[in-house]
Amino acid sequence: MGFIDLGQVTRADARPGPEPWTRWRRRALALGVAAVTLLTCGAAETVRGSPLREVFSVPTGAHGRSDQQLVLDGDTLFRVYREGASTYLARHDLAAHGRLTWRVPVDASVVGSLVLEGRLLLVQQYADVTKDPAPTTMAFDAGTGAPLWTIRGFLYAGLGGEKGLISQGSEMVGIELATGRELWRRPQPGGGAALVGGSAPVAPWRIATTEGSTLRVLDLETGAVLRSRDIGPDQGPERFGGVFATPDALVLRRGPTYTTYDPDTLEQLWTSASAQVAWAMPCARLLCEMTGRDVVAVDVRTGERRWTSPVEGLYLSGMGLVGPRGGGTRLIDTATGRQLLDLGRWVPLPGRETLRGEPAPADRIAVSAIFDGVDWVGVADLRAGRIRPLAPVKGAGDERCVASAKYLVCTLISEKLTGWTF
């Protein structure tokens, strides 16, 4: 990394000072000292050399920022991008200065998503979104780029790299991810569907659906109904708002009310009766409800309150911003409500996500912020409880930046795709 700790802890709301080389160029030349000083709210850190080391840089074309999809995995970068009238899927080896390992054409005018699931790269593409809004899901071998299968429909769930779910309009189809082989199909549930077991389900794979007035749990191997329960009519203001799952319970929304069920027996466990709940979502093994200005996390089986946090500036670890930023961003542990770090004006950059929306865990999170009109990148070190500003990177706050604990890759407004290590 090249950092020398002078014994002064950098506060989490650290902001860089003026352009480092502009201020120190003459002094550095006179003294022969290659150093950069970052002024961070009264506390200082000294670095030798550049904290960000460029790995590679390639042109993207005029529409690179809007057309590009990026996924980081270890020392590998996968990307979908437009080049002229063609669209390509490519793999770069960042440990070898971004060397292009392979590139294959993708028949798409628009790419909706790029997801790495095990050894598969799954691309959701639209051949002509103006004429046909229905997507097609394509699978490629992540090691070789070889095309494996193509299925019409939207792939919205993957199960440990083994099984998948395809939405095909009025039908839901279970597939084998390695081959694309259809396992079963059922009518598409109007009230939503959720994987039983939350973030770490165990075999046999199961899914919960609401079909009419019935809550069902299905076997994803066969599509067979394992158990069912009548939950009453789905009408008017009490219309079902969907079903989702935590590791310990199924959660059904009806109007402003959330009711939880045991995933194995479908026994009703607890009902939220608060009319102030605007929305709720799983938070690790808890249920997070937004009520007015606060997020309240409760036990899904008992309704017992576990923690409360103001909505403003709240960033639930691994789940994205859930409230307006206001004066800053607070990184919160979803399981305990404990504040991991006050990020101040810094915002986490997106990292690798799986098909199920779960980010890869990391003790260091790449962040960006704008100071005096300049985009900066830094590293939030959760163990040390501090943020280290790294360098100004034009366009780093754009949604087309992805980061891991080792790399930062951005599609810049200079029409270049650039990767750095730090």
Phi and psi in degrees as a GROMACS rama.xvg file:
@    title "Ramachandran Plot"
@    xaxis  label "Phi"
@    yaxis  label "Psi"
@TYPE xy
87.646  11.9838  GLY-2
-86.2039  141.186  PHE-3
-116.242  116.633  ILE-4
-82.8443  119.062  ASP-5
-89.2117  12.2416  LEU-6
86.8045  4.58097  GLY-7
-109.079  122.115  GLN-8
-77.693  129.354  VAL-9
-78.6744  124.358  THR-10
-67.4015  157.177  ARG-11
-67.6351  -21.969  ALA-12
-94.389  25.9222  ASP-13
-55.7691  136.591  ALA-14
-126.863  139.891  ARG-15
-70.9355  156.398  PRO-16
-89.6976  -152.077  GLY-17
-65.18  169.096  PRO-18
-52.0114  118.174  GLU-19
-59.2964  -47.3648  PRO-20
-71.6422  -27.5486  TRP-21
-62.8182  -41.2586  THR-22
-77.395  -33.1469  ARG-23
-109.421  3.13486  TRP-24
-58.2078  -49.7586  ARG-25
-65.0043  -42.751  ARG-26
-65.94  -38.8974  ARG-27
-64.8771  -40.5681  ALA-28
-66.7274  -38.8418  LEU-29
-69.7542  -39.4185  ALA-30
-94.1766  -12.2371  LEU-31
71.6703  27.2914  GLY-32
-105.041  119.677  VAL-33
-92.3379  91.4595  ALA-34
-145.757  152.741  ALA-35
-126.814  133.796  VAL-36
-110.376  124.831  THR-37
-103.504  121.574  LEU-38
-88.178  120.891  LEU-39
-128.721  81.9672  THR-40
53.7832  45.2702  CYS-41
91.5386  -17.7414  GLY-42
-106.631  144.394  ALA-43
-122.721  145.577  ALA-44
-130.293  141.694  GLU-45
-111.15  135.811  THR-46
-122.511  148.685  VAL-47
-105.95  128.772  ARG-48
75.0678  -166.346  GLY-49
-98.2499  124.949  SER-50
-60.9983  -33.6589  PRO-51
-98.2183  121.306  LEU-52
-111.79  121.016  ARG-53
-66.5088  130.994  GLU-54
-95.8735  -44.7436  VAL-55
-161.735  164.347  PHE-56
-154.474  127.948  SER-57
-134.252  150.447  VAL-58
-70.0917  149.786  PRO-59
-116.071  -17.7711  THR-60
90.1339  170.825  GLY-61
-64.7194  -26.5669  ALA-62
-109.913  20.3903  HIS-63
-60.5384  -37.9159  GLY-64
-68.5971  -34.3555  ARG-65
-88.3157  -26.8878  SER-66
-95.059  -14.3627  ASP-67
-88.4044  139.298  GLN-68
-121.071  133.881  GLN-69
-128.201  140.761  LEU-70
-138.216  127.227  VAL-71
-101.513  135.023  LEU-72
-144.266  102.113  ASP-73
61.4919  -123.66  GLY-74
-93.0676  14.5812  ASP-75
-115.304  136.703  THR-76
-115.035  125.853  LEU-77
-106.326  141.434  PHE-78
-149.728  147.3  ARG-79
-110.524  132.59  VAL-80
-152.393  157.928  TYR-81
-93.5878  141.024  ARG-82
-138.431  102.756  GLU-83
67.3503  -127.133  GLY-84
-93.7168  1.75418  ALA-85
-107.813  155.122  SER-86
-119.158  137.617  THR-87
-130.435  152.312  TYR-88
-111.313  130.321  LEU-89
-138.131  158.767  ALA-90
-125.836  130.121  ARG-91
-119.151  140.449  HIS-92
-96.6518  104.501  ASP-93
-70.4328  -26.9342  LEU-94
-70.9008  -16.0042  ALA-95
-114.08  42.9653  ALA-96
59.516  37.3666  HIS-97
74.6839  21.8958  GLY-98
-55.7023  133.134  ARG-99
-73.5326  114.016  LEU-100
-80.9396  -46.7102  THR-101
-157.645  161.352  TRP-102
-147.276  132.132  ARG-103
-131.505  147.615  VAL-104
-74.1816  146.504  PRO-105
-123.277  121.297  VAL-106
-77.925  86.2506  ASP-107
-153.145  142.601  ALA-108
-92.1751  -27.8121  SER-109
-139.229  135.173  VAL-110
-108.322  121.365  VAL-111
-81.6534  -35.5546  GLY-112
-161.561  158.145  SER-113
-133.632  121.415  LEU-114
-133.04  137.169  VAL-115
-98.5754  121.285  LEU-116
-129.321  100.555  GLU-117
65.9883  -123.064  GLY-118
-99.9612  13.9641  ARG-119
-108.185  140.012  LEU-120
-103.662  122.23  LEU-121
-110.584  120.997  LEU-122
-115.591  123.749  VAL-123
-95.26  118.396  GLN-124
-130.63  153.978  GLN-125
-119.522  119.329  TYR-126
-65.2493  -41.6458  ALA-127
-155.473  93.9587  ASP-128
-65.1543  -22.2931  VAL-129
-74.9274  -25.9053  THR-130
-103.818  -30.1562  LYS-131
-140.489  104.024  ASP-132
-74.7511  -7.65565  PRO-133
-78.5412  130.188  ALA-134
-84.6073  169.665  PRO-135
-125.052  137.613  THR-136
-101.628  127.699  THR-137
-117.78  141.365  MET-138
-116.553  137.267  ALA-139
-129.387  151.144  PHE-140
-74.4394  123.125  ASP-141
-67.0882  -24.7979  ALA-142
-81.1435  -37.2849  GLY-143
-114.785  -18.6761  THR-144
83.169  2.27496  GLY-145
-65.1783  131.053  ALA-146
-68.1846  136.582  PRO-147
-109.458  -48.007  LEU-148
-161.826  162.583  TRP-149
-135.462  131.412  THR-150
-133.55  131.71  ILE-151
-72.4209  130.566  ARG-152
130.031  172.667  GLY-153
-102.701  120.854  PHE-154
-85.6677  113.521  LEU-155
-117.605  8.2193  TYR-156
-160.18  137.653  ALA-157
-124.875  147.435  GLY-158
-124.372  88.567  LEU-159
59.6249  26.5935  GLY-160
76.1836  9.70081  GLY-161
-110.216  -52.3481  GLU-162
-120.596  159.831  LYS-163
-145.472  164.11  GLY-164
-120.895  131.254  LEU-165
-115.83  130.417  ILE-166
-94.9818  118.58  SER-167
-120.742  69.7107  GLN-168
65.256  -106.043  GLY-169
-87.7036  1.43396  SER-170
-130.159  152.629  GLU-171
-115.326  131.161  MET-172
-123.238  131.629  VAL-173
-93.0957  134.428  GLY-174
-130.632  162.207  ILE-175
-92.0835  118.503  GLU-176
-64.4649  -35.9887  LEU-177
-64.0017  -33.1546  ALA-178
-118.602  -16.7112  THR-179
78.9553  6.00778  GLY-180
-65.6785  132.67  ARG-181
-73.4675  131.453  GLU-182
-100.017  -38.4624  LEU-183
-167.983  166.926  TRP-184
-146.323  146.913  ARG-185
-141.003  163.664  ARG-186
-58.2204  141.046  PRO-187
-67.0075  123.29  GLN-188
-68.5611  131.372  PRO-189
-74.8869  -24.4298  GLY-190
-96.4062  10.3227  GLY-191
100.496  174.798  GLY-192
-149.994  152.738  ALA-193
-148.791  142.942  ALA-194
-72.4395  130.935  LEU-195
-81.3729  125.207  VAL-196
117.481  -1.66299  GLY-197
65.1918  -131.838  GLY-198
-79.6236  -14.9907  SER-199
-140.88  65.5404  ALA-200
-69.6752  155.607  PRO-201
-115.555  155.339  VAL-202
-64.3396  146.882  ALA-203
-75.3908  142.55  PRO-204
-63.7169  139.072  TRP-205
-136.344  157.34  ARG-206
-139.054  142.41  ILE-207
-103.757  137.641  ALA-208
-135.716  155.605  THR-209
-110.335  119.943  THR-210
-124.379  104.858  GLU-211
66.98  -122.369  GLY-212
-102.239  20.3662  SER-213
-123.293  133.356  THR-214
-96.3547  124.921  LEU-215
-125.707  151.082  ARG-216
-116.709  124.817  VAL-217
-110.648  149.922  LEU-218
-83.6509  120.293  ASP-219
-73.9702  -13.2418  LEU-220
-72.246  -37.5835  GLU-221
-122.93  -17.2575  THR-222
81.1047  1.61851  GLY-223
-70.6648  147.483  ALA-224
-78.5324  120.805  VAL-225
-86.1989  -38.9199  LEU-226
-160.723  159.721  ARG-227
-148.71  161.561  SER-228
-151.65  134.98  ARG-229
-74.9479  127.8  ASP-230
-119.194  13.0983  ILE-231
85.9856  171.618  GLY-232
-67.3275  153.16  PRO-233
-112.707  84.3856  ASP-234
-137.543  153.86  GLN-235
51.703  -138.503  GLY-236
-66.7489  -16.1556  PRO-237
-93.8043  22.3182  GLU-238
-62.8162  143.546  ARG-239
-64.5491  134.138  PHE-240
-101.957  11.0677  GLY-241
116.116  168.489  GLY-242
-128.222  138.584  VAL-243
-141.007  175.819  PHE-244
-136.46  148.276  ALA-245
-111.323  174.355  THR-246
-61.2396  -19.4765  PRO-247
-113.348  -8.15542  ASP-248
-161.989  158.08  ALA-249
-95.6202  142.217  LEU-250
-121.98  123.108  VAL-251
-114.284  128.062  LEU-252
-100.222  132.972  ARG-253
-136.908  108.337  ARG-254
59.8102  -132.145  GLY-255
-86.6381  3.12643  PRO-256
-101.828  138.525  THR-257
-116.696  127.645  TYR-258
-121.412  136.341  THR-259
-111.015  149.496  THR-260
-133.218  148.852  TYR-261
-67.2155  126.985  ASP-262
-69.4049  -18.7427  PRO-263
-92.8552  -35.6362  ASP-264
-111.045  -15.4349  THR-265
63.6431  19.9866  LEU-266
-67.9339  133.842  GLU-267
-70.2305  131.774  GLN-268
-104.253  -48.7468  LEU-269
-162.8  147.791  TRP-270
-128.071  130.643  THR-271
-83.2955  121.763  SER-272
-102.564  3.95516  ALA-273
-75.1144  126.987  SER-274
-79.0799  -7.58053  ALA-275
-87.5578  -6.14905  GLN-276
-71.8673  114.597  VAL-277
-83.2073  -39.6094  ALA-278
-160.564  166.358  TRP-279
-146.42  157.239  ALA-280
-155.782  159.127  MET-281
-65.4091  138.89  PRO-282
-127.146  93.2309  CYS-283
55.951  -117.478  ALA-284
-96.9983  9.39734  ARG-285
-112.794  175.898  LEU-286
-116.341  121.9  LEU-287
-96.4992  121.342  CYS-288
-111.477  133.24  GLU-289
-94.5623  116.866  MET-290
-122.976  102.652  THR-291
65.1181  -117.223  GLY-292
-93.5708  -1.51897  ARG-293
-120.568  156.126  ASP-294
-107.643  125.901  VAL-295
-113.765  123.866  VAL-296
-100.013  126.691  ALA-297
-125.353  157.337  VAL-298
-70.9722  125.521  ASP-299
-69.59  -18.7615  VAL-300
-93.6812  -25.7522  ARG-301
-121.39  -18.6739  THR-302
81.0921  3.0304  GLY-303
-67.3599  132.291  GLU-304
-73.8772  131.337  ARG-305
-106.247  -41.1895  ARG-306
-158.574  159.58  TRP-307
-134.55  140.732  THR-308
-145.823  142.11  SER-309
-59.8276  145.23  PRO-310
-69.4465  -39.504  VAL-311
-59.3255  124.269  GLU-312
75.4238  8.20001  GLY-313
-77.9282  130.182  LEU-314
-126.673  107.029  TYR-315
-77.5978  124.556  LEU-316
-53.0733  119.104  SER-317
81.6271  4.19888  GLY-318
-126.445  -0.711904  MET-319
87.0772  168.553  GLY-320
-65.7422  131.957  LEU-321
-117.231  1.60955  VAL-322
-147.362  163.947  GLY-323
-60.6606  144.176  PRO-324
-71.1676  -40.4009  ARG-325
59.9027  -123.057  GLY-326
-89.723  -2.0536  GLY-327
174.224  -178.657  GLY-328
-127.417  132.18  THR-329
-113.471  123.207  ARG-330
-87.1945  119.035  LEU-331
-116.287  137.738  ILE-332
-74.0215  119.361  ASP-333
-67.1701  -26.2722  THR-334
-76.7097  -35.2371  ALA-335
-117.337  -16.9062  THR-336
80.3124  0.677015  GLY-337
-70.5228  136.218  ARG-338
-75.1895  119.318  GLN-339
-80.2501  -39.5964  LEU-340
-167.257  136.983  LEU-341
-86.3846  109.656  ASP-342
-81.7081  -10.7855  LEU-343
61.5708  -124.766  GLY-344
-86.3708  -6.06167  ARG-345
-77.2888  146.343  TRP-346
-128.219  134.017  VAL-347
-60.7089  138.722  PRO-348
-84.6068  149.918  LEU-349
-64.8335  147.123  PRO-350
-122.668  -165.213  GLY-351
-67.4643  135.032  ARG-352
-124.304  151.333  GLU-353
-90.672  178.349  THR-354
-60.9378  -25.1371  LEU-355
-93.1722  11.9133  ARG-356
78.3208  17.4254  GLY-357
-100.701  122.965  GLU-358
-75.1018  153.167  PRO-359
-68.9272  132.775  ALA-360
-67.4051  148.007  PRO-361
-157.302  145.633  ALA-362
-84.867  -17.8734  ASP-363
-119.723  133.362  ARG-364
-121.721  127.037  ILE-365
-72.6364  135.934  ALA-366
-133.384  161.624  VAL-367
-135.925  158.207  SER-368
-158.26  162.61  ALA-369
-115.887  122.306  ILE-370
-124.937  122.596  PHE-371
53.2487  39.5252  ASP-372
79.2522  6.52981  GLY-373
-113.677  130.639  VAL-374
-76.3702  128.893  ASP-375
-120.429  151.356  TRP-376
-116.951  153.348  VAL-377
-153.81  -177.032  GLY-378
-126.067  123.771  VAL-379
-89.9748  112.601  ALA-380
-94.4043  104.802  ASP-381
-69.974  -33.1173  LEU-382
-69.4872  -42.3851  ARG-383
-81.7353  -17.1169  ALA-384
70.1312  38.1096  GLY-385
-146.429  166.29  ARG-386
-117.085  130.655  ILE-387
-106.538  109.817  ARG-388
-63.1938  137.786  PRO-389
-103.426  -61.1398  LEU-390
-168.565  157.613  ALA-391
-74.2199  128.31  PRO-392
-132.037  109.819  VAL-393
-60.8029  124.279  LYS-394
87.1255  8.28016  GLY-395
-67.8545  -23.2092  ALA-396
-81.3745  -1.27519  GLY-397
-71.1105  152.234  ASP-398
-68.1226  -9.27172  GLU-399
-89.591  10.1863  ARG-400
-90.5898  138.545  CYS-401
-127.887  154.198  VAL-402
-144.481  152.858  ALA-403
-128.936  -171.728  SER-404
-72.0585  -6.2239  ALA-405
-127.297  -28.9388  LYS-406
-126.254  154.133  TYR-407
-130.319  128.763  LEU-408
-128.366  128.072  VAL-409
-132.204  143.525  CYS-410
-94.3088  106.969  THR-411
-90.0792  160.986  LEU-412
-70.7542  -9.92807  ILE-413
-81.1266  11.366  SER-414
63.0002  41.5166  GLU-415
-132.169  144.253  LYS-416
-98.9453  117.629  LEU-417
-126.208  137.47  THR-418
-120.385  141.821  GLY-419
-128.502  157.606  TRP-420
-117.658  156.314  THR-421
